[in-house]
Amino acid sequence: ETGVTQTPRHLVMGMTNKKSLKCEQHLGHNAMYWYKQSAKKPLELMFVYNFKEQTENNSVPSRFSPECPNSSHLFLHLHTLQPEDSALYLCASSLGVGGGDYNEQFFGPGTRLTVL
Amino acid sequence: AQKVTQAQTEISVVEKEDVTLDCVYETRDTTYYLFWYKQPPSGELVFLIRRNSFDEQNEISGRYSWNFQKSTSSFNFTITASQVVDSAVYFCALSGGNQGGKLIFGQGTELSVKP
């Protein structure tokens, strides 16, 4: 496996369900990110992790709960979501969170989430 | 505050035409980085280029070229002799020198290249 992988690629869930999105990077990077991409909107940064520590929470509702057990894996736990949370969730990684080369982010293919 | 504006929501061209995608940014940082990403229908964002604020030299890579002008806060992207495979959404993004990895994305420009 190379690059950044995400599973599942598609997910349909009810508002009372609990599910998790998984991201794995095989690039030896230390920083990982979650983005939300809604239709007709720019990508919104949700969370940033650097060396497993959360460094950014962009005012994300608590029904989204991230977990970063190590620098290669990132999860997004979902519970009691709303229909407006339906979107493409993208994971990315970078060497670090500094400038220049450190901030070149490599993206996974995303998980298309539909909340009924 | 940092902001990226891509005023063109959708562009449609015929194959072999040249097309320029506009990007205008706002930042107070003296050191910053600009990026272009391509998002094909499969969804994955593909990194195209990074430009540092202290390097205004334009760049050409095959059919792609980028024009960075600090005086007008613009970082435009030109595709020469467009092809159907260039059809995608293109995003311009900005990162400050001390922004902890945060990328600020523009709204994206959807490019459709017709045969």
HADDOCK unambig.tbl for C-alpha pairs under 7 A between the chains (distance, minus, plus):
assign (segid A and resid 41 and name CA) (segid B and resid 107 and name CA) 5.96 0.50 0.50
assign (segid A and resid 42 and name CA) (segid B and resid 105 and name CA) 6.04 0.50 0.50
assign (segid A and resid 42 and name CA) (segid B and resid 106 and name CA) 5.86 0.50 0.50
assign (segid A and resid 42 and name CA) (segid B and resid 107 and name CA) 4.33 0.50 0.50
assign (segid A and resid 42 and name CA) (segid B and resid 108 and name CA) 6.71 0.50 0.50
assign (segid A and resid 43 and name CA) (segid B and resid 105 and name CA) 6.09 0.50 0.50
assign (segid A and resid 97 and name CA) (segid B and resid 100 and name CA) 4.86 0.50 0.50
assign (segid A and resid 97 and name CA) (segid B and resid 101 and name CA) 4.08 0.50 0.50
assign (segid A and resid 98 and name CA) (segid B and resid 97 and name CA) 6.93 0.50 0.50
assign (segid A and resid 98 and name CA) (segid B and resid 98 and name CA) 6.66 0.50 0.50
assign (segid A and resid 98 and name CA) (segid B and resid 100 and name CA) 6.07 0.50 0.50
assign (segid A and resid 98 and name CA) (segid B and resid 101 and name CA) 6.16 0.50 0.50
assign (segid A and resid 99 and name CA) (segid B and resid 97 and name CA) 5.15 0.50 0.50
assign (segid A and resid 99 and name CA) (segid B and resid 98 and name CA) 6.99 0.50 0.50
assign (segid A and resid 100 and name CA) (segid B and resid 33 and name CA) 6.74 0.50 0.50
assign (segid A and resid 100 and name CA) (segid B and resid 52 and name CA) 6.99 0.50 0.50
assign (segid A and resid 103 and name CA) (segid B and resid 101 and name CA) 5.72 0.50 0.50
assign (segid A and resid 106 and name CA) (segid B and resid 47 and name CA) 6.86 0.50 0.50
assign (segid A and resid 107 and name CA) (segid B and resid 44 and name CA) 6.22 0.50 0.50
assign (segid A and resid 107 and name CA) (segid B and resid 45 and name CA) 5.61 0.50 0.50
assign (segid A and resid 108 and name CA) (segid B and resid 44 and name CA) 5.68 0.50 0.50
assign (segid A and resid 109 and name CA) (segid B and resid 43 and name CA) 5.46 0.50 0.50
assign (segid A and resid 109 and name CA) (segid B and resid 44 and name CA) 3.98 0.50 0.50
assign (segid A and resid 110 and name CA) (segid B and resid 43 and name CA) 6.46 0.50 0.50
assign (segid A and resid 110 and name CA) (segid B and resid 44 and name CA) 6.45 0.50 0.50
